[in-house]
């Protein structure tokens, strides 16, 4: 259980922060950038949920919780023996990736095939989901960069990769199941 008695601690005033295992690192480290961008994605979803209802809102709530799991995963360097932490270390698991895939497939089955690239926009929900897609892609790029430097959970990268796809398909659903998508017209303004 997390207990936050004080919001500011002054421990980061010198430009460092603590990872989940207590290790101090620079606030600009790739690891902190990666899980910080996951947090940014979560904030964008908070805005998207202002426009979501029913099953879409429930799915976004699940994803927001998953993103906290992902942040917890990324803020704790992988240890050879996770039991050294003294408690089970939270990691993204394959079932979370599989759930995204199943949801993508179910949503995509409702859509006509794409015949053009789509510009971000349409309904307010779709526009926010497109923003979430691009921020989650940045989180994925940072996480992949981190993986070139340190060992990370492979499922974390897979989750981020599927997540941006989920946002893309969900944005099409939010645009009247693709009928209100804003289509790119190559060279339209030449």
Secondary structure by P-SEA (a helix, b strand, c coil): ccccccccccccccccccccccbbbbcccaaaaaaaaaaaaaaaaaaaaaacccaaaaaaaaaaaaaaaaaaaaaccccccccccccbbbbbcaaaaaaaaaaaaaaaaacccccccccccccaaaaaaaaaaaaaaaaaaaaaaaaacccccaaaaaaaaaaaaaaaaaaaaaaccccccccccccccc
